[in-house]
């Protein structure tokens, strides 16, 4: 009876993890960074955060932000853009590390709250199924809003966990809208992920019982959140995706095991590379990961100036400091949330603005060249 009770609770917990995990709430006035700011290594250039909303095909309003140079100081009319896609418990606050890493390399960054997450409308998430549509409506809005003075040359995606799964699924269906993907900790399929989670908590459960539980869960989720969990299958989409991808995963990840990322990499149809590092699902990524990310984005989005050239203006040589120019009349620099873990319902805070870069750029000397591989999984 006790095992039966625990198993029922386990199914309820997994169901909630899939469609209604803890929702990250935040104050956009203080936790998205200042509206206008400078970076020490680009002290002459001012940047801005433009918040906007867009409705998806289900009529749900999505909250988004675009970090970019102010119009008068754009280095060129055309600039590339990376859209950051957060994990299941995350929000657009999680993109601030990406902003810090990319914006001084003349790459603008868009962050968004998926439907059912953060401050966007919606009761449930779907770990990729409905999120694909969210990404598409944001991309189409970015294209519509271009002007003669401000245009987007290329768009790439950077997703983590559920955001990584979303980016792969989107890439297979919209090959002409994006030029590449960084997928940090993707899962092969939602069904495989549920298998892993059940066996991690209750290793005695037979596969037949798990299959039955998934069938029952699928019916419940379909009724509540309007999608079939068996349709969330990034590995299937990876076999059709052609845009370049950088797959990443931590050796000690016990939430989405390393084999998920390795299978995505092995079966991915397009150009690909994979990076592995110490840590777990929610640990801070090492400098080598960010070096690979910036090199990858530079290759697919910019590519005119070699990143390893010391004279390149895109290469920060010291940790940048953000100087707040305008923040709704408050001259202080807001603290920012760290990446939310699957068990966290609210954001934690760091003392500095855009915290990751200070640790990354100190080690950021000569990034390694990203070499794409065709089939063999590298070690």
C-alpha positions, 0 to 999 in steps of 0.5 A: 500500500505504501509503495502504491501511494508513493507511486501515485504521488510520483506520477502526480509530481512528474505530471506537474513537472511536465505541465505546471512546475513552479512558476518563476515570478519576477519584477520586470522593473528591477530584475531584467536589467536597466533600460539603458546601460553601458559596458566598460569594454564598450564605454562609448556605446549605449545599449537599451532594453526594449520590452514588448508583447506578442500574442501566439496562435492560441491568443496568449500574450507573451512578454519579451525583451530585446537588448540592443545598441541604441539606434544612434550607435548601432555599428551597422543597420543589419545586426544578428540576433540570438533568441534565448529560450529558458527551461521549464521553471525559467523566465526571460530573466535567465537570458541575462547571462547571454546578454552579457556574453553576446551584446559586446560582440555586436549580437543583439539578444531577445528573451521571452517568457514562454506561454505558461511561464514567467509573466506570459499568459497561459496556465500550462507549459508543454516542454516544446510542443506549444513553445515552438509556436511561441518562438515563431510568433516572436521571430515573425514579429522581429521581421515585421518590425524591421525599419530602414535604420534597424534590421536583423541580418540573421537569427539563431536560438540558444535554448537550455533544457526544455528551451533546448528541446524547443529549439531543436523541434523548431529548427527542423520545421523552420529551416529558413528562419534561423541559421543555427542552434545552441542546445544546452541539456536537451532531452531525446523525448518527453517519454524517455525523460519520464522513464528516467525520472521514474526509475531515478525515484523508484528503481523497482517500478517495471517498464510495463507499469511505467508504460501504463502510467505514461498512457494514463498521464498522456490522457490527463495532460492532453485534456488539461494542456492540449498536447500529446506527450508522445509528440514532444520528441526532439530526437525525431526532429533532430534527424530532419534538422539541417541548420548547424547545432552546438549541443552541450551537456554536463557529465553529472546531470541526473535530471536529463542524463548525458546520453540524451544530448549524445543521442541528439548529437549522433542523429542530428542531420546537419552540421554539429558539434558537442561539448561536455563539462563537469557539473549537473543540470543546474550548475554554472557552466564553465568558461570553456562552454561560453567560449564554444558558444561565442565562437559558434555564434560568431561563425554562423552570425558574423564570420567576417572577422576571425574571433581569435584576432586580438585586434577584433573589436568584438573580443572583450579583453577584460570583464565588462562592468555594466553602468546604468544610464537610465533605470526608471529614475533609480541610478542603482544597478539591480541584482539579477536572478540566477537560473532557476532550478526545477525545484525552485519557485522563485529567483535567487539573486547575484550581487552584480549585473549580468553575473556570468561574464565576469567569470567567463571573460577573465578566462576568455583569451583565445576561444577554440575553433568550433569544428563540426562533425558529421556522425561520430560522437566525440569524447 
